[in-house]
Amino acid sequence: MYVYVVKKIRLIFCFQCKQFPCENTGFDEHLYKRFIVINKRMQEIGIEEYYQEVKDIPRY
């Protein structure tokens, strides 16, 4: 659902939406919490700075 909403209102990241954070993600509880933390961090410091912060951290 959230991908449709993001495409419909032409956003790249959910934190750019006026309705962020919403619960229309379809994620389970664990993934939803991580998703919110990541988006809030990007909102705080910006997308480029967030990338620099996490680019060398293994994802898996």
N, C-alpha and C positions, 0 to 999 in steps of 0.2 A: 504494500500500500504506500509506504513512504517514498519509494522510488517514483511512483506515479505522481505523487504530490510534488516532489522536488522537480521533476521534469515539467509538470504543468505550470508551475510558477517560476521556472527557469533559475533554479538555485544550483549551486555546485555542492555546498555543504549545508547540512540541516541547521547548523547554528545561525545561518544567515536568515532563517525564516522567523517571522514575528511570533509564530506559534511554538518555537523551540523552548523547552523540550516538550515534545508530545509523545504519546504512547502508540502512535500508528506505525510502528516499525515492523512488527511481526517477530521481533527477536525474543529469545527466551530471556529470563530474568538476568542471568549472568552476562550475556552479550549486551543486553540493553544498558546495564550499569556501565560497562566498559565503553560503549558507544557514547553515552552521555558525558563521561569523564573526558574522553578524547575530544569531543566537539566543544566542550566548555574550555578546555585548554587552548584549542585553536582560536576560539573566540577571544580569550584573554591576550594571547601573545601574537596572533596572526598566523596565517597559513605557512608562510615561508620560514618563520622562526620555529614553528612546530616541526616542520620538516627537518630543519637542522638539528633539532633536539632529539628526534627519534630515528634519523636515517641510519645510524650504525647499530641500533638495537635489533637483535634477531626477533623476528615475528613469531617463530614457532619453536 
